[in-house]
Amino acid sequence: EVRGISLPGIGCNPQADVMLVLDRSGSISGGEQTSLETAAHAFVTALAPSAPGVHMGQSSFATTGSLDQTLTGDGSLVDTAINNLSYGGSTNLFEGIDYAHTELTGLNDRDDTTSPDIMVIITDGKTNEPGSEANARAVAAAEAAAARADDIEIYVIGVGSDVDATYLINNIATDAAHYFAAANFDELEAILEAIANCEEPPEPPPGPVALFSDNFNDGVIL
């Protein structure tokens, strides 16, 4: 549970196809870049990609977006893509989502009945590319809607005070329960690990057992 929101973790889907979508715009400082990458690596570790298990890939966005790693069962490839991020520029959320959506519906995507599609977006600002901010918001919302229509579950983590949480909840995330607010990049790791982990519900306590002797009135309830 993070900030009062509980969802089954991604790890409850042992064969999920997961795309991590990372903001690498110029508003992210050097120290924040380190925190972002540390948290992203921890997320990869928590999901532990493997050939028969979870597959992961990664896209990112600044002034333009890029597909940095296709879906793979090799977590080291995702870690390398995270390490190779290059920061600077504006915020083109549309292209980050578009690359992830294309990958989750392309040749590397497995059968969704056994490998559900999941997108995890991290951003620290308001989308402002391509074109005007109004256009950027419209095309990102349309792309997220198209992804959700293709049965892609979308988690969003908004970092800091410059995000428009209402826009991200109403237009990008699957629903309000799939949106998480991080005060800063230092909070990311705990949120991502909570999203990744699958905690089994506790076993219910055993019901009362009645033990009876041969005498009716000697019954004992345990």
C-alpha positions in Angstrom: 0.0 0.0 0.0 1.3 3.4 -1.0 -0.3 6.6 0.1 -3.5 4.8 1.0 -3.9 3.1 -2.4 -3.8 -0.7 -2.6 -3.7 -2.6 -5.9 -2.6 -6.1 -6.7 1.1 -5.7 -7.6 2.5 -6.2 -11.1 4.4 -9.2 -9.6 1.0 -11.0 -9.2 1.1 -11.4 -13.0 4.2 -13.7 -13.3 4.3 -13.5 -17.1 3.4 -9.8 -17.6 4.7 -7.7 -20.4 5.8 -4.4 -18.8 7.0 -1.2 -20.5 8.7 1.4 -18.3 8.2 4.9 -19.7 10.7 7.5 -18.3 10.7 11.2 -18.4 14.3 12.5 -19.3 13.4 16.1 -19.9 15.7 19.0 -18.9 13.8 19.7 -15.6 15.4 16.6 -14.0 18.7 17.7 -12.3 21.8 15.6 -11.9 20.9 14.3 -8.4 17.3 13.6 -9.5 18.6 11.7 -12.5 20.6 9.4 -10.1 17.5 8.9 -7.9 15.4 8.1 -11.0 17.8 5.6 -12.3 18.3 3.9 -9.0 14.6 3.5 -8.5 14.2 2.2 -12.1 16.9 -0.4 -11.5 15.2 -1.5 -8.3 12.0 -1.9 -10.2 13.7 -4.2 -12.7 15.2 -6.2 -9.8 11.8 -6.5 -8.1 10.2 -7.8 -11.3 13.1 -10.1 -12.1 12.6 -10.5 -15.9 13.2 -13.9 -17.4 12.4 -15.8 -20.6 9.5 -17.7 -19.1 8.4 -15.0 -16.7 8.0 -11.2 -16.8 9.3 -9.4 -20.0 10.3 -5.8 -19.7 11.1 -3.0 -22.1 11.7 0.8 -21.8 10.8 3.9 -23.7 11.6 7.5 -22.7 10.7 11.1 -23.7 12.1 14.6 -23.7 11.6 16.9 -26.7 11.1 13.6 -28.6 10.5 10.1 -27.5 12.5 6.9 -28.1 12.3 3.2 -27.7 15.3 2.4 -25.7 14.7 -1.3 -25.1 12.3 -3.8 -26.7 10.5 -6.3 -24.5 12.9 -8.8 -23.2 13.3 -11.5 -20.5 16.9 -10.2 -19.9 16.8 -7.6 -17.1 20.4 -6.6 -17.8 19.4 -5.2 -21.1 16.8 -3.0 -19.4 19.3 -1.9 -16.9 21.7 -0.9 -19.7 19.0 1.2 -21.4 18.3 3.0 -18.1 22.0 3.7 -17.7 22.2 5.1 -21.2 19.4 7.7 -20.8 20.3 11.2 -22.1 18.6 14.1 -20.4 17.6 17.6 -21.6 14.8 19.2 -23.6 11.0 19.5 -23.3 8.3 17.0 -22.3 6.8 14.9 -25.1 4.6 12.5 -23.1 2.8 11.5 -26.3 5.8 9.9 -27.9 6.9 8.1 -24.7 3.4 6.5 -24.5 3.3 5.9 -28.3 6.6 3.9 -28.3 5.5 1.8 -25.4 2.0 1.2 -26.9 3.5 0.1 -30.2 5.9 -2.3 -28.4 3.0 -3.8 -26.3 1.0 -4.5 -29.4 3.8 -5.5 -31.7 5.8 -8.7 -32.5 7.4 -8.9 -29.1 4.1 -8.8 -27.3 3.0 -12.2 -26.0 -0.6 -13.6 -25.7 -2.4 -11.1 -23.5 -4.5 -13.8 -21.9 -1.4 -15.2 -20.1 0.9 -12.1 -20.4 -1.2 -9.0 -19.6 0.2 -5.7 -20.9 1.3 -3.0 -18.4 2.8 0.4 -18.8 4.4 2.4 -15.9 5.0 6.1 -16.6 7.2 8.4 -14.6 7.0 12.1 -15.2 8.0 15.3 -13.3 6.2 18.0 -15.4 3.5 19.0 -17.7 3.6 17.7 -21.3 4.4 20.5 -23.8 5.4 18.7 -27.0 4.6 18.3 -29.9 3.4 21.7 -30.8 1.6 23.8 -28.3 0.9 22.7 -24.7 -2.8 22.2 -25.6 -1.9 20.0 -28.6 0.6 18.1 -26.5 -2.1 17.4 -23.8 -4.6 16.3 -26.4 -2.4 13.9 -28.3 -1.0 12.3 -25.2 -4.5 11.8 -23.8 -5.6 10.3 -27.1 -2.6 7.9 -27.2 -3.2 6.8 -23.6 -6.9 6.2 -24.4 -5.8 4.1 -27.4 -3.5 2.1 -25.2 -6.2 1.5 -22.6 -8.5 0.4 -25.4 -5.9 -2.3 -26.3 -6.2 -3.6 -22.7 -3.0 -2.0 -21.5 -3.0 -1.2 -17.8 -1.4 2.2 -17.2 0.2 3.2 -13.9 1.5 6.8 -13.6 3.8 8.3 -11.0 3.8 12.1 -10.9 6.9 13.5 -9.3 7.1 16.9 -7.6 4.8 19.9 -7.6 4.9 20.8 -11.3 2.8 17.9 -12.5 -0.9 18.2 -13.3 -2.2 15.3 -11.3 -5.8 15.9 -12.4 -4.8 15.6 -16.0 -2.7 12.5 -15.4 -5.4 10.8 -13.4 -8.3 11.6 -15.8 -6.5 11.3 -19.1 -3.4 9.0 -18.8 -3.7 6.5 -15.9 -6.1 3.6 -16.0 -8.0 5.2 -13.1 -7.3 7.1 -9.9 -6.1 4.0 -8.1 -3.3 3.7 -10.8 -1.9 7.2 -10.0 0.8 7.7 -7.4 2.2 11.1 -6.2 5.9 11.3 -5.3 7.0 14.5 -3.5 10.4 14.1 -5.1 12.6 11.5 -6.9 13.8 10.1 -3.6 10.3 8.6 -3.0 10.3 6.8 -6.3 12.0 3.6 -5.3 9.5 2.8 -2.5 6.6 3.5 -4.8 7.9 1.4 -7.7 8.7 -1.5 -5.4 5.2 -1.3 -4.0 3.8 -1.4 -7.5 6.0 -4.4 -8.4 5.6 -6.6 -5.4 2.8 -9.1 -5.0 1.8 -9.6 -1.4 -0.2 -12.7 -0.8 -3.2 -12.1 1.4 -2.8 -13.6 4.9 -4.2 -17.0 5.6 -7.6 -16.7 7.4 -7.5 -17.9 11.0 -8.9 -21.4 11.5 -12.5 -21.4 12.5 -13.6 -22.7 15.9 -13.4 -26.4 16.4 -15.8 -28.1 18.7 -14.5 -31.0 20.7 -17.1 -33.2 22.4 -16.8 -36.0 24.9 -19.4 -38.7 25.2 -21.3 -36.4 27.6 -23.4 -33.8 25.7 -22.7 -31.0 28.1 -18.9 -31.5 28.1 -18.4 -29.8 24.7 -15.4 -27.5 24.5 -14.9 -24.8 21.8 -11.3 -24.2 20.7 
